[in-house]
């Protein structure tokens, strides 16, 4: 486990409820397309890696697949078991999962690659778990981020907040890759996957401004939330002031934000 992995464990510890109330709704947008390209349907043995609140697992079950889902965070496992009662949800962490080679027809991961310190090692492990000819499909946020995704980071920067020492600066140079279609496709190919394809998904997420703040940064959700919570009360108030100021660019007369987001969807075969 890398220092990045350890930091991610701390960031997400006990955050399942807060995540489900906010960011999980944003991340759910990519799930139908994710399962489509993985060809998830009746009788397919599907693994959902980093299931979080169980959104993809539940969707796979609804399609008639036989679903096992894993997550490294106990509170997420508990939530996913309620969200996807037909799935077999287990506590397990990348980069080593407790399944035999070729166990699954399809492996999916909705934004799980954002949370691992060695993405190539993760893909190599997922390749091991899927049968020959089986499919792997994964999403990850683009970088640089779309304007809606950048809102919290802009507010943090404008407030002059200092990154706390327990939060990572990013992946090691030898483990990182370009978060664009070419970079993601190349990462999949470097892990031995065949017929790799990467596409960009774009959508607008709508949420009330106060809801997006209180169920995200103020609740300590994700990297941005951990960054905000580590600040003094005075700095947190300044971040909120800039969040409101910049958020007005995306708000309608009722205070509802329309936030543009983009993600990469990569899929390939073993």
Secondary structure, 3 states (H helix, E strand, C coil): CCHHHHHHHHHHCCCHHHHHHCHHHHHHHHHHHHHHHCCCCCCCEEEEECCCCCHHHHHHHHCCCEEEEEECCHHHHHHHHHHCCCCEEEECCCCCCCCCCCCEEEEEEECHHHHCCCHHHHHHHHHHHEEEEEEEEEEEECCCCCCCCCHHHHHHHHCCCCCCCCCCCCCCCCCCCCCCHHHHHHHHHHCCCEEEEEEEEEEEEEEEHHHHHHCCHHHCCHHHHHHHHCCCHHHHHHHHHHHHHHHHHHECCCCEEEEEEEEEEEEEEC
